[in-house]
Amino acid sequence: APHFGFAPRAAEGGQPAMAASSSSAISVAKEGDGVAIVTFAKEPVNTMDLSFWKELLVVLESLEADKEIRGLVFQSGLKRSVYTAGLDIKELYRHTTSQERQLEFWTAMSKALIKIYSTPMVTAAAIKGACPAGGCGLALCCDYRVISEDGSMGLNESQLGILVPPYWTELFASVVGNHRAELLLEPGDLVPAARLVPTGLADAVVPSAGDVLPAALAEVRRWLKVPDGGRVKTKQLLRGRLAERWAAGIEEEAAIIWAATCDPVATASLAKVMERLS
């Protein structure tokens, strides 16, 4: 399926997907110690379309309402070493969607991302392999990110002739700093794992895909040794203002992206990607 990022071919391996219905892209496993593992397993590359974001939002709301769950780890259950290839281009390309559908898509996606960004739960992204565009956006919303040595991360929208979404740009800059954001976002660089920790995009790099989940679980459990009260209030101080503005600006951001994707240069670029991936 077309996607809003490029996921290179990679060797198979990593954590298997947990049980889920045949129509479900997302499954949840509760570890019994207050931690839940959320697995994305939409072969072949975890393309993030409207149904993906709607399902994820329902999962997040359910977990946040579960008083036993205090921490989440998001992992890929794909056969290949890919976290997610990013947003489905069919949800953005003007000839395969409509402005009404695009707004519905952008709203569901943004609500899910804001939920991850602002939840009282401790969140970690256990990233195996490639993590461009939408996958990078989801990972940046987490408290902690660990990635395999064969991985890469970045927001590469500019390579398609599209601006990085405004709140994603602000989120990215809040993690890496404004000037480093300029250096990475304007050329649309995908940063290899070896450079991710110095930039702040990742907090740890582990040797293989099979190491990311144990490392993420260990870090979440370390954080959960701290009482929730002070940790949650501190998180709110750090993230509350952006979360509030982001939630209030979803419709405006959707309109900005719609206008950007309708630009003739961007439309032609997306058409080429659609043709290449079809």
FIDO-415399 format. One record per residue (C-alpha): residue number from 0; chain; x, y, z. Coordinates in Angstrom, 2 decimals. Each point is the difference from the previous one (the first is absolute). Example, Ala and Ser with C-alpha at 12.3 -4.5 7.8 and 13.67 -1.06 7.14 Angstrom:
residues 2
<0; 'A'; <12.30; -4.50; 7.80>>
<1; 'A'; <1.37; 3.44; -0.66>>
This chain:
residues 278
<0; 'A'; <0.00; 0.00; 0.00>>
<1; 'A'; <1.24; 3.52; -0.67>>
<2; 'A'; <1.45; 1.79; 2.98>>
<3; 'A'; <1.27; 3.42; 1.01>>
<4; 'A'; <3.59; -1.04; 0.47>>
<5; 'A'; <2.49; -2.48; -1.39>>
<6; 'A'; <0.66; -3.33; 1.69>>
<7; 'A'; <3.01; -1.78; -1.47>>
<8; 'A'; <0.10; -3.77; -0.33>>
<9; 'A'; <1.39; -1.57; 3.16>>
<10; 'A'; <0.75; -3.44; 1.31>>
<11; 'A'; <-2.83; -1.80; 1.77>>
<12; 'A'; <0.15; -0.31; 3.76>>
<13; 'A'; <-1.09; 1.61; 3.24>>
<14; 'A'; <-2.89; -0.47; 2.34>>
<15; 'A'; <-2.99; -1.95; -1.33>>
<16; 'A'; <-3.43; 1.57; -0.04>>
<17; 'A'; <-2.35; -0.94; 2.82>>
<18; 'A'; <-3.41; -1.53; -0.56>>
<19; 'A'; <-2.50; 2.30; -1.69>>
<20; 'A'; <-3.07; -0.38; -2.17>>
<21; 'A'; <0.61; -0.33; -3.73>>
<22; 'A'; <-1.43; 3.47; -0.58>>
<23; 'A'; <1.99; 1.66; 2.78>>
<24; 'A'; <3.31; 1.76; -0.56>>
<25; 'A'; <0.62; 0.53; 3.71>>
<26; 'A'; <0.15; -2.38; 2.94>>
<27; 'A'; <0.55; 0.50; 3.72>>
<28; 'A'; <1.73; -2.26; 2.53>>
<29; 'A'; <-0.11; 0.89; 3.70>>
<30; 'A'; <3.13; -1.05; 1.85>>
<31; 'A'; <-1.66; -0.19; 3.42>>
<32; 'A'; <2.26; 2.58; 1.62>>
<33; 'A'; <-1.77; 3.14; -1.21>>
<34; 'A'; <1.60; -0.05; -3.45>>
<35; 'A'; <-1.75; -0.71; -3.31>>
<36; 'A'; <1.66; -0.78; -3.34>>
<37; 'A'; <-1.75; 1.45; -3.05>>
<38; 'A'; <1.01; -1.80; -3.19>>
<39; 'A'; <-0.48; 1.35; -3.53>>
<40; 'A'; <-0.21; -2.92; -2.44>>
<41; 'A'; <-1.44; 1.20; -3.28>>
<42; 'A'; <2.05; -1.76; -2.65>>
<43; 'A'; <2.02; 0.79; -1.92>>
<44; 'A'; <1.14; 3.36; 1.45>>
<45; 'A'; <-2.55; 1.22; 2.62>>
<46; 'A'; <-1.47; 2.62; -2.33>>
<47; 'A'; <-1.87; 2.57; 2.11>>
<48; 'A'; <-3.39; 0.60; -1.61>>
<49; 'A'; <-3.28; 1.26; 1.47>>
<50; 'A'; <-0.98; -3.42; 1.37>>
<51; 'A'; <3.40; -0.32; 1.72>>
<52; 'A'; <-0.33; 3.31; 1.82>>
<53; 'A'; <-3.63; -0.60; 0.98>>
<54; 'A'; <0.91; -3.39; 1.45>>
<55; 'A'; <3.02; 1.40; 1.82>>
<56; 'A'; <-2.07; 2.78; 1.54>>
<57; 'A'; <-2.53; -2.52; 1.35>>
<58; 'A'; <2.85; -2.13; 1.40>>
<59; 'A'; <1.59; 3.02; 1.69>>
<60; 'A'; <-3.27; 1.16; 1.56>>
<61; 'A'; <-0.63; -3.51; 1.33>>
<62; 'A'; <3.48; -0.31; 1.51>>
<63; 'A'; <-0.13; 3.46; 1.54>>
<64; 'A'; <-3.30; -0.94; 1.68>>
<65; 'A'; <1.55; -3.19; 1.42>>
<66; 'A'; <1.25; 0.95; 3.47>>
<67; 'A'; <2.39; -2.96; 0.04>>
<68; 'A'; <1.96; 1.25; -3.02>>
<69; 'A'; <2.67; 2.61; 0.75>>
<70; 'A'; <2.40; -0.55; -2.89>>
<71; 'A'; <-0.12; -0.77; -3.74>>
<72; 'A'; <2.53; -1.30; -2.50>>
<73; 'A'; <-0.72; 0.35; -3.73>>
<74; 'A'; <1.70; -2.61; -2.18>>
<75; 'A'; <-0.14; -1.36; -3.55>>
<76; 'A'; <-1.10; -3.58; -0.57>>
<77; 'A'; <0.99; -0.02; -3.68>>
<78; 'A'; <2.04; -2.81; -1.50>>
<79; 'A'; <2.56; 2.43; -1.42>>
<80; 'A'; <2.07; 2.51; 1.95>>
<81; 'A'; <-2.36; 2.95; -0.38>>
<82; 'A'; <-1.78; 1.93; 2.75>>
<83; 'A'; <-2.43; 1.68; -2.38>>
<84; 'A'; <0.40; 1.49; -3.46>>
<85; 'A'; <-2.15; 3.00; 0.92>>
<86; 'A'; <-3.29; 1.54; -1.07>>
<87; 'A'; <-1.93; -1.53; -2.88>>
<88; 'A'; <0.43; 2.33; -2.96>>
<89; 'A'; <-3.47; -0.95; -1.22>>
<90; 'A'; <-1.32; 2.00; 2.98>>
<91; 'A'; <1.87; 3.09; -1.23>>
<92; 'A'; <0.08; -0.22; -3.81>>
<93; 'A'; <-2.82; 2.19; -1.30>>
<94; 'A'; <-1.05; -2.51; -2.68>>
<95; 'A'; <-0.50; -2.87; 2.49>>
<96; 'A'; <-1.74; 1.94; 2.78>>
<97; 'A'; <-2.16; 3.07; 0.60>>
<98; 'A'; <0.41; 2.99; 2.25>>
<99; 'A'; <-2.72; -1.40; 2.30>>
<100; 'A'; <1.71; -3.38; 0.23>>
<101; 'A'; <3.39; 1.65; 0.51>>
<102; 'A'; <-1.39; 2.01; 2.93>>
<103; 'A'; <-1.42; -3.15; 1.56>>
<104; 'A'; <3.36; -1.71; -0.45>>
<105; 'A'; <1.99; 2.93; 1.36>>
<106; 'A'; <-2.31; 0.33; 3.01>>
<107; 'A'; <0.22; -3.69; 0.96>>
<108; 'A'; <3.77; -0.02; -0.44>>
<109; 'A'; <0.54; 3.21; 1.94>>
<110; 'A'; <-2.21; -1.08; 2.89>>
<111; 'A'; <1.95; -3.27; 0.29>>
<112; 'A'; <3.36; 1.78; -0.10>>
<113; 'A'; <-1.06; 2.61; 2.55>>
<114; 'A'; <-1.32; -2.79; 2.23>>
<115; 'A'; <3.41; -1.72; -0.07>>
<116; 'A'; <1.81; 3.31; 0.51>>
<117; 'A'; <-2.05; 1.10; 3.01>>
<118; 'A'; <-1.08; -3.24; 1.69>>
<119; 'A'; <0.82; -0.42; 3.71>>
<120; 'A'; <1.36; -3.45; -0.88>>
<121; 'A'; <3.70; -0.55; -0.62>>
<122; 'A'; <0.48; -0.67; -3.72>>
<123; 'A'; <2.87; -1.52; -1.98>>
<124; 'A'; <0.55; -0.75; -3.67>>
<125; 'A'; <1.83; -3.29; -0.61>>
<126; 'A'; <1.17; 0.68; -3.55>>
<127; 'A'; <1.38; -2.69; -2.25>>
<128; 'A'; <1.31; 1.16; -3.34>>
<129; 'A'; <-1.33; 2.82; -2.15>>
<130; 'A'; <-2.15; 2.66; 1.67>>
<131; 'A'; <-0.69; 2.89; -2.40>>
<132; 'A'; <-2.71; 2.68; -0.06>>
<133; 'A'; <-3.14; -1.05; 1.88>>
<134; 'A'; <1.84; -2.69; 1.94>>
<135; 'A'; <2.56; 2.55; 1.08>>
<136; 'A'; <-2.82; 2.34; 1.03>>
<137; 'A'; <-1.55; -2.70; 2.20>>
<138; 'A'; <3.37; -0.86; 1.54>>
<139; 'A'; <0.73; 3.66; 0.79>>
<140; 'A'; <-3.24; 0.14; 1.99>>
<141; 'A'; <1.33; -2.72; 2.32>>
<142; 'A'; <2.01; 0.68; 3.15>>
<143; 'A'; <2.81; -2.35; -1.03>>
<144; 'A'; <1.31; -1.43; -3.28>>
<145; 'A'; <2.29; -2.96; -0.57>>
<146; 'A'; <0.98; -1.15; -3.51>>
<147; 'A'; <1.91; -2.87; -1.60>>
<148; 'A'; <3.38; 0.60; -1.64>>
<149; 'A'; <-1.47; -0.53; -3.47>>
<150; 'A'; <-2.63; 2.67; 0.61>>
<151; 'A'; <-0.49; 3.58; -1.10>>
<152; 'A'; <-2.38; 2.83; 0.89>>
<153; 'A'; <-1.08; 3.33; -1.41>>
<154; 'A'; <-2.75; 2.15; -1.44>>
<155; 'A'; <0.67; -0.11; -3.75>>
<156; 'A'; <-3.14; 1.75; -1.30>>
<157; 'A'; <2.01; 2.75; -1.70>>
<158; 'A'; <1.45; -2.59; -2.38>>
<159; 'A'; <-3.54; -0.39; -1.37>>
<160; 'A'; <-0.42; 3.73; -0.41>>
<161; 'A'; <-2.23; 0.29; 3.08>>
<162; 'A'; <0.62; 2.04; 3.11>>
<163; 'A'; <0.41; -1.84; 3.29>>
<164; 'A'; <-3.31; 0.46; 1.90>>
<165; 'A'; <0.26; 3.06; 2.26>>
<166; 'A'; <-0.53; -1.78; 3.33>>
<167; 'A'; <2.30; -2.83; -1.05>>
<168; 'A'; <2.64; 2.62; -0.75>>
<169; 'A'; <-0.45; 1.49; 3.45>>
<170; 'A'; <0.12; -3.44; 1.60>>
<171; 'A'; <3.17; -0.88; -1.89>>
<172; 'A'; <1.67; 3.28; 0.98>>
<173; 'A'; <-0.96; -0.53; 3.64>>
<174; 'A'; <1.97; -3.26; -0.09>>
<175; 'A'; <3.10; 0.93; -2.02>>
<176; 'A'; <0.16; 3.81; 0.23>>
<177; 'A'; <-1.00; 2.57; -2.61>>
<178; 'A'; <3.19; 0.20; -2.04>>
<179; 'A'; <0.50; -3.76; -0.12>>
<180; 'A'; <-3.63; -0.25; -1.11>>
<181; 'A'; <0.82; 2.35; -2.88>>
<182; 'A'; <2.98; -2.15; -0.99>>
<183; 'A'; <-2.07; -3.20; -0.02>>
<184; 'A'; <-3.50; 1.06; -1.07>>
<185; 'A'; <0.74; 2.32; -2.91>>
<186; 'A'; <1.93; -2.65; -2.01>>
<187; 'A'; <-2.28; -2.74; 1.38>>
<188; 'A'; <2.84; -2.11; 1.38>>
<189; 'A'; <-0.56; -3.48; 1.38>>
<190; 'A'; <2.58; -0.33; 2.78>>
<191; 'A'; <1.81; -3.35; 0.45>>
<192; 'A'; <-0.05; -1.63; 3.42>>
<193; 'A'; <3.64; 0.86; 0.74>>
<194; 'A'; <-0.86; 3.73; -0.06>>
<195; 'A'; <-3.37; -0.11; 1.74>>
<196; 'A'; <1.02; 0.16; 3.65>>
<197; 'A'; <2.21; 3.11; -0.42>>
<198; 'A'; <-2.91; 1.77; -1.73>>
<199; 'A'; <-2.50; -1.03; 2.69>>
<200; 'A'; <-2.26; -1.79; -2.46>>
<201; 'A'; <0.75; -3.28; 1.79>>
<202; 'A'; <1.07; -0.64; 3.59>>
<203; 'A'; <1.71; -3.35; -0.56>>
<204; 'A'; <1.22; -2.22; -2.83>>
<205; 'A'; <0.07; -3.80; 0.37>>
<206; 'A'; <1.69; -2.59; -2.22>>
<207; 'A'; <-3.00; -1.76; -1.53>>
<208; 'A'; <-3.76; 0.10; -0.56>>
<209; 'A'; <-0.46; -2.60; 2.73>>
<210; 'A'; <1.61; 2.30; 2.57>>
<211; 'A'; <-2.30; 3.02; -0.34>>
<212; 'A'; <-2.99; -1.33; 1.95>>
<213; 'A'; <1.97; -1.22; 3.05>>
<214; 'A'; <1.88; 3.30; 0.13>>
<215; 'A'; <-3.20; 2.05; -0.24>>
<216; 'A'; <-1.76; -2.09; 2.66>>
<217; 'A'; <2.95; 0.36; 2.36>>
<218; 'A'; <-0.03; 3.79; -0.32>>
<219; 'A'; <-3.77; 0.29; 0.46>>
<220; 'A'; <0.20; -2.17; 3.12>>
<221; 'A'; <2.81; 2.19; 1.35>>
<222; 'A'; <-2.16; 3.12; -0.43>>
<223; 'A'; <-2.96; -1.73; 1.65>>
<224; 'A'; <2.00; -0.37; 3.21>>
<225; 'A'; <-0.58; 3.75; 0.39>>
<226; 'A'; <-3.38; 0.99; 1.50>>
<227; 'A'; <-2.41; 1.16; -2.70>>
<228; 'A'; <-0.99; 3.31; 1.63>>
<229; 'A'; <3.20; 1.98; -0.41>>
<230; 'A'; <0.97; -1.67; -3.27>>
<231; 'A'; <-3.36; 0.69; -1.65>>
<232; 'A'; <-0.12; 3.63; 1.13>>
<233; 'A'; <3.53; 0.55; -1.27>>
<234; 'A'; <-0.96; -1.53; -3.35>>
<235; 'A'; <-2.99; 2.32; -0.18>>
<236; 'A'; <2.24; 3.01; 0.61>>
<237; 'A'; <2.32; -1.09; -2.80>>
<238; 'A'; <-2.65; -0.97; -2.54>>
<239; 'A'; <-3.30; 1.62; 0.95>>
<240; 'A'; <0.27; 3.23; -2.00>>
<241; 'A'; <0.88; -1.68; -3.29>>
<242; 'A'; <-2.66; -2.67; 0.54>>
<243; 'A'; <-2.69; 2.65; 0.55>>
<244; 'A'; <0.96; 2.05; -3.07>>
<245; 'A'; <0.33; -3.13; -2.12>>
<246; 'A'; <-3.47; -1.22; 0.99>>
<247; 'A'; <-1.50; 3.40; -0.75>>
<248; 'A'; <1.77; 0.23; -3.36>>
<249; 'A'; <-0.85; -3.35; -1.62>>
<250; 'A'; <-2.46; 1.38; -2.54>>
<251; 'A'; <2.29; 2.87; -0.98>>
<252; 'A'; <2.96; -2.34; -0.41>>
<253; 'A'; <-2.10; -2.37; -2.13>>
<254; 'A'; <-0.89; 2.90; -2.29>>
<255; 'A'; <3.68; 0.98; -0.29>>
<256; 'A'; <0.96; -3.54; -0.98>>
<257; 'A'; <-2.90; -0.25; -2.46>>
<258; 'A'; <1.15; 3.18; -1.72>>
<259; 'A'; <3.59; -1.26; -0.03>>
<260; 'A'; <-0.91; -3.35; -1.55>>
<261; 'A'; <-2.13; 1.73; -2.65>>
<262; 'A'; <2.98; 2.05; -1.17>>
<263; 'A'; <0.87; -1.13; -3.55>>
<264; 'A'; <3.61; -0.87; 0.90>>
<265; 'A'; <-1.07; -2.06; 3.02>>
<266; 'A'; <-2.80; -1.67; -1.94>>
<267; 'A'; <2.44; -1.06; -2.70>>
<268; 'A'; <2.46; -1.27; 2.59>>
<269; 'A'; <-2.69; -2.03; 1.78>>
<270; 'A'; <-1.17; -1.40; -3.32>>
<271; 'A'; <3.51; -1.29; -0.73>>
<272; 'A'; <0.17; -1.64; 3.42>>
<273; 'A'; <-3.43; -1.58; -0.52>>
<274; 'A'; <1.13; -1.37; -3.36>>
<275; 'A'; <3.27; -1.35; 1.42>>
<276; 'A'; <-1.70; -1.75; 2.90>>
<277; 'A'; <-3.03; -1.35; -1.82>>
